Amino acid sequence: MQLKTEQILATLQIIIEPESGFNLPGHEDGGYISPFVWEVSENGEFNILNFCCSQGWLKLTDSDAAIKNWQVMEYVNNFNGFSLNSTDKTAWGNKIETLFQVLSQSLQNLESFNIKASSYFSSNDSVGLIVGKTADENWIAVCPTLYKETNISQKQISRIEQIQSINDNALGKNTLNLLSQIQSIISELGIIDLEGDFGGGYYYSYAHQIVYGVAETKEQAIANALQASGMLEISKFQSFFPDKQYSDSAVQYSKYERLNKFIHHTFTEVMMYRFSFWTQENIYIIGQITGGDWAGLYIESEFVYNP
């Protein structure tokens, strides 16, 4: 590990100890905040695809499994308000098959992944993602939306969300034609709006639909699709507890004020990567160090249903 990286981690550890908890709304058992480092020499380039694969949140699968996942909607069956009659299920399945035919016939280097979609990772709490390259060397990734339980206030973590958009002028003709076909099928599939109560007054609102991301690289197309899905938030980090009144105590506010100053003094730009898996939150507040490594803080926490 580079000496500079070791020094940053040591300083972060001193600031966050001895109180290493971080309480998100509804996470009654509390969360944990700890130093984090991504060493390029060991892990390769830091990007969303590499990071998700390293954490086991994206796992390669075959395309048939990904399409079946979209068709049978096992993930959506976790919501007690979900119900489709046999005719609607057949119509949905047929449209998904049409979408897959368009993707498989028009994309090169096709790859499929299972996305972790909850605290667990079994067949009914994962969803499929398909990514491939167009004839114009652009990349398109497609997946369903995902549900997240926790709302993190700007008063707790102030940040500015970053949504990368690509100008149509940067896309080739084949890519634009393919996107038109994908958008048409997605429009036909529509949105399945679900609202209900998990029990004990824990109400939910979830819109299930197919979304996509397009970019000039595979890694960015996947990142864009995951942002559209709701699983990933990419933001520019501003500060912890910008409103002093929102912190639990003067001691807590003082600790996070020191963190804010150290982070912004150490890194030119500080990013927040939030990965949400239903009740589980994995938040990385990091900046790049000279030499390519990334370092900062990691927050892990779990929402608790406690009727």
N, C-alpha and C positions, 0 to 999 in steps of 0.2 A: 504494500500500500504506500502511496506517495506520502512524504512527510507532511505536506500541506493538508492532505486529506485527513491524516491522523490528528493533526492539530485542530481542524474544524470539528471533527467528531468529539474530541475530548472536551472542547469548549461547550458544545451543545449539551453534552452529558452533564457538565457541571451546572449549566443554567437550568435544565429541566428537573434535576434531582433536588431534594428528595421526593418532591411531589410530581410523580410521573403519570398521573391520571389525566384524562381529558374527557369531559362529560358532554356528549351530544344529546340533543332532545330525545327523550324516550328511551335512552340507553341506560336503564336504571342500575345496571351492574357496573357502569362506567367503562371507559375505554383506556387505552394505553398510548402514550406518546414516547417515542424513542428515536435516537439518531439513526440515519439511514445512509448507505453509500452504494453506488453502482460503479464498480470498477470495470472500465472498458477492456483492460487486458485480460480479464477473466470472463466477462459477460458479453463482450462485443458492443456495438453501437447501441446507445439507449434510444429506443423507439417503442411505440405502443405494442407492435407485434412481438418484438423480442422480449419485452418485459412481461407481457401477458403469458407468453409461452414459458418463460422461466418460472413464473409463479404457478403454472398449471391451470390458468384461467382460460386459456385457449388450447384445445387438443385437436390434433389432426384426426379427421374421420373421412369416410368415403361420401361421395355426393348423394348416393341413394339414401344413406342414413340421415343426412341433413334435410333432404326433401321430405322424407317420411315424417321427420320431426315437425316440419312446417304443416304438413297435411293433417296429421292426427291431433296436433295442438295439445300435446301432453302438458306443456307448461301452463297453458290457459286453463286447463282443467283443475289447476290448484285454486282457482277462484270459484267460490260457491255460487256466484251469480251467473256463471257461464252455462249456457244451454243452447244447442243448435239442433233442429230437427234433422232427420236423415237426408232430406232433400237439400237443405242448406249445407250440410257436411259434404255431400257429394259434389255440389257446385264449387265449394271452396277447394276441395281436393283436386278437382279438374283444372281449376284456374292456376293452382300451384304447379301442377304438372306442365301446363302451358308455359308458365314462367321459367321452369327448369329447362324446358326444351329450347327456349330462346337463349338462355344463358349458356347452356352446353354447346349449342350450335354456333354461337357468336363469340365466345370467349376462348382464348388460348391459356395454357398454363393454369387450368382450373384447379383450385384447391378448396377443400371444405374443412371447417372446424366446428367443434362443439364449444359453445361459450358457457362458462359457468354462470348460472342465473340466480343462485341463492347461496345460503351458507353451506349447503351440501352440494354434491355434484353427482347426481344420479340421472337416470333417463328422463324423469319427469320434471327435473329442475335445471335442465340445460336446453339451449336452443342452437340451431344450426346457422352457420354463416358460410356463404360461398363467395369466393373472390376469383377474378380472372382478368386477363389482359385483352384489350380490344385490338383490332387490326391496326389501329392508330398508335399503339403503344401506350394508351391510357389504361387505367385500372378501375374496375368497378367491384364493389363488395356489397352484398345483399344479406339482410338478416331481419328478424322481427324485433319489435319493441320489447322492453323489459320493465318490470315494476321495481320501484325503490320506495322504501317506507319512510326514510328520514329526510326531513327538510332542515338544511343547515342555514341558519340566519346569517345575513351579512354582518350582524352585530357580533357574531361569534368568530367567523372567519370572513374577513372582507376580501373580495376578489372580483376580477372582471373576466367573465367567461369569454373564451376565444373560440369562435366558430370559423373554421377555414372554408372559404368558398372559392370555387374555381370559375374563372370567366369562360363563357362558352367559346370565346375566341381561342382559348388555349386547348380546346378539345377538337379532335378530328371529326370529319363527316361521319365516319362509321360509328364512332362513339356517340355522337349526337342522335343518330338514327336508332341505335340500340337503347339509349336512355329514353327515347320517345316510346319505344315498345314497352320497356320496363314500367314507365310511369303509367301507361295505359292499362296494363294488367293490374298494377297496384291500385289504380283507381277503381277498377272493376271489383277487386277484392274488398275494397272499402275498409272501414274502421269498425272494429267490434268494441263498443263502449261498455265497460263493466263497472258497476257500482254496487257496493254491498258492505257487509259487516263480517269481519273475521271472527267476531264473538267478543262480548265484553265491551262493546262500544268502540272497537278498533275498525273504523270505517275506511274503505279504500275506494279509489277511483283510478281506473286503468284503461287506457285505450290501446288495444292490440291491433297492430297493423304491420305490414312489411315495409321496411325502409332501406335506403341504400346510401353508399358513399362513393364518390368518384374523385380521382386524383391522378397525378402523373406518376405516382409510385404505388406499389402494393401496400407498403406500410401505412402511407397516408390515407389510402382508400379505406383500409380496415379501420383506422382511427376515426375517420369521418363517419363510417357506418356505425361504429360503437357509440359515438356521440349522439347520432340520430336515434339509436336504440334506447338511450337513457341510461345505459350502464356506465358510460364514461363522461366525466366532465373535465375539460381542460381549461384552466383559468390562469390569469396572471395574479399571483398572490399579492395582496396589499398589506394586511396586518391581522394579527389576532386581537380580538376585543377592542376595536376602534372606539367603542363607546364604553367608558370606564364603568358606567352604571350597570352594564350588562354582565360584568364579571362577578364571580361569587364573593370575592373578598379583595382587600387591598393587596394582600400577599400574592394572590393569583394574578392580579393585574400587573403588579410589579415584575413578576417572573416573565410574563408574556411581553411586557414592554422591553425587557432585556433581550428576549428572543427576537422581537421585531427589529430592534436596532442592530443586533449581531448579524441576522440573516441579510438585511439590506446592505450592511457594510461589507459583507463577505462576497456577495454575488451581485453581478451586474443586473441580472434579471432572475426573478424567482417565480417558478411555476408551481401550480397546484394541479395534481392529477388525482382525481377522485374516481375510484372504482366501486360501484354500488351493486351488491348482490342481495337484493330484496331487503333483508334486515341487517346485513353485514356491510360495514363501511371500511374501505382501505384508502387512506388519504396520504399522499406524498407531497410534501412541500420542499422543493429542491431547486438547486441552482447548479450550473456547470462550473467546474474548476479548471484552471489551466492544465492542459494535458488530456482533457476529455472526460475525466470522471465526473460523476454527479453526486452531490451530497446534500443532506438536509435532515428533514424530520419525517417520521412515519407514524400515522395515527391508525390504530385498529380498534374497532368498536362494534358492538352488536346490539341492535334494538331488542327490547324485551317486551313481549306481549304478556301483560300481567293484569288480567281482568279482575 
